[in-house]
């Protein structure tokens, strides 16, 4: 049925998938917490939920459930996509910012985890130290989702993979990462290995992806090619992906990093006719030029939108909905 605005208010409350999370609490602290099959399941759920939304179909799969959102540092996309996603799934999200909660300061992380478990059905945490989300997951009795740490950004990778799959069937794409081998890059390396994406990572000396992540990628599928030459990295690529050079908390290193990353800026000339991806926010004029970001090759807004859909797929998976 439709309301007076033309929106279809009928509901669909099941996802046509062959897999569901195994018994017990499942957490999502990095991409390889999922198996290959589970990763594809989450992305399939995301696609179906996106299509339902586009058709105006309600999908209250998490009706009556609550998501606790812990933020040690701010984010536009992470907060809005999780909060909106939980609302669209029929649930409720509670924002817990730095002034609302003192994670590890005044109360041990494990106590926060145990208390929140009595109130909410899911926890999403965006922290500095990866060890904090690990401790939350160890003591919580509900699924814990890593919304970003200094080591990993797996929710971004889900959106990245969804965006690539929408344009390249079976992930048949070659991607060049150009820039810092940071948390976003490291999670994407794992996601690319799990989906057999051909990935080359170009970083300046001293900013490489860690050996530990490269070893994990090799176990999952294939580790990326690595280079210090951006032009060589993009030569045979379909997609060029970059991120900021100066992350939150690194402002004192700004002058040094700008010098170290000289030659790694994504310009229209380097981009050519390839797709451009960026997790946002972008520092225009640093890692990417305004002209490149505003070009028809940029798919960053689709990528940003897909945070919403990918996270809905993840939350329904972790909840067994």
Secondary structure as GFF3:
##gff-version 3
##sequence-region A 1 321
A	DSSP	three_ten_helix	31	33	.	.	.	ID=ss1
A	DSSP	alpha_helix	36	54	.	.	.	ID=ss2
A	DSSP	beta_strand	66	71	.	.	.	ID=ss3
A	DSSP	alpha_helix	76	88	.	.	.	ID=ss4
A	DSSP	beta_strand	92	96	.	.	.	ID=ss5
A	DSSP	alpha_helix	109	117	.	.	.	ID=ss6
A	DSSP	beta_strand	122	126	.	.	.	ID=ss7
A	DSSP	alpha_helix	130	139	.	.	.	ID=ss8
A	DSSP	beta_strand	143	148	.	.	.	ID=ss9
A	DSSP	alpha_helix	154	167	.	.	.	ID=ss10
A	DSSP	three_ten_helix	169	171	.	.	.	ID=ss11
A	DSSP	beta_strand	174	178	.	.	.	ID=ss12
A	DSSP	alpha_helix	183	195	.	.	.	ID=ss13
A	DSSP	beta_strand	198	202	.	.	.	ID=ss14
A	DSSP	alpha_helix	211	220	.	.	.	ID=ss15
A	DSSP	beta_strand	225	227	.	.	.	ID=ss16
A	DSSP	alpha_helix	230	234	.	.	.	ID=ss17
A	DSSP	beta_strand	239	242	.	.	.	ID=ss18
A	DSSP	three_ten_helix	251	253	.	.	.	ID=ss19
A	DSSP	alpha_helix	254	260	.	.	.	ID=ss20
A	DSSP	alpha_helix	268	271	.	.	.	ID=ss21
A	DSSP	beta_strand	275	278	.	.	.	ID=ss22
A	DSSP	alpha_helix	290	293	.	.	.	ID=ss23
A	DSSP	alpha_helix	300	319	.	.	.	ID=ss24
###
